[in-house]
């Protein structure tokens, strides 16, 4: 348990709509209406205080740009490397991450036990993929068996999917991830084609819903997104190729969109140099140009648009570039809400995404007003301090 009292004095504090000068007190890791005892104090005058940021599409175990290496490399290495990736995300101001495709109860226990500096950590476990789907890392000419790895598991059929969902929820999964269309990183599946049958998707959604959880679906095209939300999927990951009609249908269904603009930009700029295969580079070119347009279409339709990054291997250090790209697609205030209140609603945590009494004591102190100077949201040097549960990380 995090104990003690911290006061951030005189900062301009973001309330979801505007900045207001006030003091913020954090007692035993939770925002309180007054300090306790003799608190540690931070001078916030002339600075802006925002809630801790949430990355809703993170991969702790994504060690490289090679799908089979990510899936079949030693789990001990993936976990240790995952601690480094989580620590770096925290120091960028992300105090909560949702790991969609990977993670497990062991890593979550290490986070909860404060064994290393980390954001709050929610995980889905390996994503569910059909044979030959986005979670199948085999190229067409490779003749090997693959059933599961650290990020994905191949599960075909209604009953096996029900069992897989139940086992994930048994072992602490926050939500269930399914692959509902082709993807950039996989080698044999066209991006636009929907994956899994209606019956299979409905079985996954039914099992998750009965346990009070929900389903997040990797989906790019309008066809795949409609296939997913028609069968009850709540969170659409990526969505680069949606049209205005599909965006309207998402809004009607109450589905969230989690764009991951950082990933395509990073792969376009850096992928070839770090060995990303030619198939993935070509697929990335197909979705790169439409990612920001999809964000604009979704916002115009009234979709709740969150924020994610989806960075694999060495590309993780482009996490804050995703903030800049999403601001370009909308504006600074909208993107700040995406990273705080919208993502908090997505993960169903009423204590996240704000700095009201009772909230998590998670905050980022910035050197400038990010509405008038949006670069404060993506420049590492603009972070004066990151606070997670009342603990200050410089």
N, C-alpha and C positions, 0 to 999 in steps of 0.2 A: 504494500500500500504506500502511495506517495503521500508524505505528510509535510506539514509546514505551511507557511503563509508567504505569498508573493503579491506585491502590489506594483502595478504599472501605472505611473502617475502622469496625468495631464495629456495623454495621447489623444489624437483624433481617432475615435473608435468606429468601425464600420458596423452598421446595424442591419445591413441587407439592402438598404436604399441610399444611405448617405453617411457621412462622417460627422460625429458629434464629440466634442471634447469632454472627456470624463475619465475617472479613475477606474481601473479594473482590478479587483481583488480575487486571488485564487487561494483557497484554503483546502488543504488535503487533496489537491488535484482537481478541485471543482470550483467554478466561478461562484463567488459569494457576494452578498450585499455589503459586507464590511470586512476589514482585515481581522486577523486573529493574532493577539500578542504583538510581538515586535517583528513585523514582516521584513523580508528582503525586498528592497525597492529598486525599481528601474525608472529612470527619468524618461518619460515619453514625450515631453514637451517638444513641439515642432516635428513630431513624427506621427506616422499612421499605424494603427493597430488593426489587423484583420484576423478573423478566425483562422485556426490552423487549416491548411488546404487539404483536399481529399483527391487522390488519384484513384479513380474507379476502374482503371484497367491497367494493372501492374502485373509483372511476372518475376517473382523472386528467383525462380529456378531456371530462368532463361539464360544459360551460361554462354551461348554462342549463336552464330548464324547458321549452324548445321542442325537440321531437325533431328537426325538420329543421335547426334552427340547430346543434344538437350535431353532427349528421351532416355537414352541408354547409358550415359556416362555415370560415374559413381554418384550415388545420392549424397554421400558424405561431402563430396566436393560441391555439388549443387547447393546444399544447405549452408555450407560455410561461405560460399560465394554469395548466397542469398542474404546472409547477415550483412555483408558489405554493401549490397545493393540497397537494402532497407535503410541502413545507417546513412548512406549518401542521400537518399530521398528525404529523410528527416531533416538533414541539414539544408536542403533546398526549401524547406517550409512545408513539406507534406507530412502532416501529423497523423493521417489515416490513409491506408491503401487497401484496395480490394483486389486480391490476386485472383484473376479469372483465368484459370488453366494452370494449375499447379498449387504448390503449398500443401501443408498437411498439419495435423494436430501437433506434431513434434515441434515444428517451427513456431506455431502459435503459442505453445506452452513456453518456449524459450523467450518469446516476446513478452508474454504475460508475466513471466518470472523475472523480468528486467535483466536477463543475462547479457544483453547488449543494447545499445541505443537503437531504437526503432520506432517507426510510426505504429499506431494501432493497426492491427493486422487481421484482415478478414480474408478467408480463402474458400475456394470452391473445390479444391482437389483437382485431379486430372479432368480435363474437359471430355465430354462424351462425343465420340465421332463414329460415323458409319464407316464400314470398310471402303477405302478409297476416298474418304472425306478429308476435310481440312486437317484433322488430327492424325491422319495416317502419313507418316514421314517417308514412306518408301517411294522411290522413283519407279517408273513402269518396268524397267529392266532388272530390278533387284529382286531376287528370288530368296527372300528370307521371311520367317514368321515374325509378326509384330502384333502383340495383343495390348500392351499397355506400357507406359513410360511415366516420367515425372510430370509431364504437362498434359498428356492425352491418353485416353483409353478407347480402344475400338470395341463398341458394344452394338450389336445388331439385334433387333427384335424387341417386341413389347415386354415380355417377361424378363429377359436379361436386363433391359433398361430399368425396370422397376427395382430390381435387386440392386443395381448399381447406384441408383438414387438413394435408396434406403441406407446403403452402406456408407455413402458420403455423409448423409445427415447423422448417422450413428457416430461418425468420427469427427463431428464438429464443424462440418462445412456450413458456411454462411448462406450460400446459394448454390445453384446447380448451373454449370456451363455446358451448353451444347453447341456443336458446329452445325449451322443451318444453311451454309452456302460454302462454295469454294473460297480459297484464300490465297494470299500472296506467298506465304511461306511454304505451303504444301506444293507438291510437284505434279499431281495427276488429275486435279479437279478443276474444271472451269469455274471462274469466279462467280458467274451469274446464276448458276444452276442451284436450285434449292436442294437441301440434303435432309435426310430422314423423311419418313412418311408421316401423314397426318396422325395415324394411330400411334406411331412411336413418339412424336412430339407431345401428343396429348397425355400419354402415359407418364412422361417425365414431369409435365406440368402438374398433373393430378397428384403425384407422389410428393412433389415439393410443396404444393399448396396445402395439402393435408397436414404437413408439419409446420405450417406457418412460414415457409420459405418461398422462394421464387426462382424463376429461370432466366438466365442471361444467354442470349444467342449471338454468336458470331454470324453476321449476315451483311452482305454488301448490296445486293441488287433489290429493286422493288419487288421482284417475284419472291425472293427469299425472305424479305422482311414481312411481306403480307402472309406468306406461309407460316412464319413464326408467330406473328401477333394474332392471326386467326385461331391458332391453337393455344393461345394463352400466355405466350412469352411476354415478360414484363420489361426486359432490358435488352435493347438492340445495341450491339457493339459494332462500331465502324459506320455502316450505313452509307458509305460514300456514293453509291449509285442510285439512291432513291430519287423519285420525282415528286412533284408537288402533291399529286393525288395520294401517293403513299404516305407522305408526311401528314396529310389530313387524316388518313386512316389511323396512323399512329396516335395522333392527338385524341381522336375519338375513343381509342382503346385505352388511353391512359398510359401508353408505353413510353419509356424513357429512351433517348438516344445518347449513347456515350461515344462521341467522336474521338479518334485517336490520330490527330493530324501530325503529331511529332514523328510517328513511325514512318510514314510515307516520305516525309521530307528528309529524314535521316537516311533512309535506305536509298533515296535518289541521290543524295550528296555523297554518301560514304559507303554504300553497300558494296560496290565493285571493289573498292580499295581494301575491304576486309574480307573478301572472298565470298560474298553472297552469289549464289548460282544464277545463271543466265535466265532460267525459267522464272525465278522469283523477281528478278529485275524487270523482266518484261511485264509481268502481272502488276508490279508496283506502278509502272508507268500508266497502266490503264486506270487505276483508281486515284493516282496522285492529284490530278488537276481538279477532281470533282469533290474532294473532301470538304473544302471550305464552302462550296456551293451547297452541299447537303446540310451543313450547319445553318446557313441562311434560310433555306427552304423549311427546315424543321422549326426554327424560331418563328418564322412568319406564319406557320400553321398552328402555333400554340403548343408544340411539343416541348416537354421538359428536357432540356439539353444539358447533360452533365459534362464531365471532363475526364479523359483518360489519355494514356500515352502509349502503352503496348510496345515498349522498346526492348529489343532482344540483344543479348551479348554486350559488346562494347558500345552500342548505341545508347546505353542508359543515360549517359551524361548529357543527352539532348532533351531531358525531361522538361526543362524550363522553356525550351524552344517551342514546345507545344502550347504553352501559354500565349506566346507572341502570335502564333499562327491562329489560335482561336479568337484572339482579340481582333486580328485582321478580318476574320469572318463575321464578327459581331461588333462588340465594343468592350471597353475595359470593365464597366459595371456588370454587364451581362456575363462576361467570362468569370469575373469574381464570384458572382452568384452561382455559376455552374460549378465552380470548384468548392463551394461552401454549402449554401442552402439546398441547391438542387441535388448535389451528390449525397447530402445528408438525408434527404427524403428518399433517394434511391436505396440507400443502405438501411433505411428505416431506423435511424438513430436520432432521436429528438434532442440529444445532448451535443450533437456535432453540428458544425457549420455556423455557429453563432457564439456570441459572448455575453448572453444573458445569464441571470442567476440560475444555477443548476447545470450549466453547460460544462462539458469537458474543459479543463484549464489548458486549452490548446490555442496558441496564437502565434502570429508572426508580426514582429515590429519592423516597419519599413522606414527608410530614411526620407521618403517622399510620399506625396499623395498620389496613389496609383490611378486615380481618375483623371487628374490633370497631367500626370506623367506616367502613362501606362508601363513604361519600361521598368518601373519599380517592381512590377509583378513578375518580370522574367529575368531581371539582372540579379545574379547572386550577390553582388556587392551591395545591393540595396537592402539586404537583410541585416538588420542590426542585431536581432536575436530571434531565435525560434524557441517557443515554449511548448512543451508537451507534458500534460498532467502537472503543471506548475513547476516543472523543472526547466531551467534555462540552458539552451544550447547556443553558444556564441557562433 
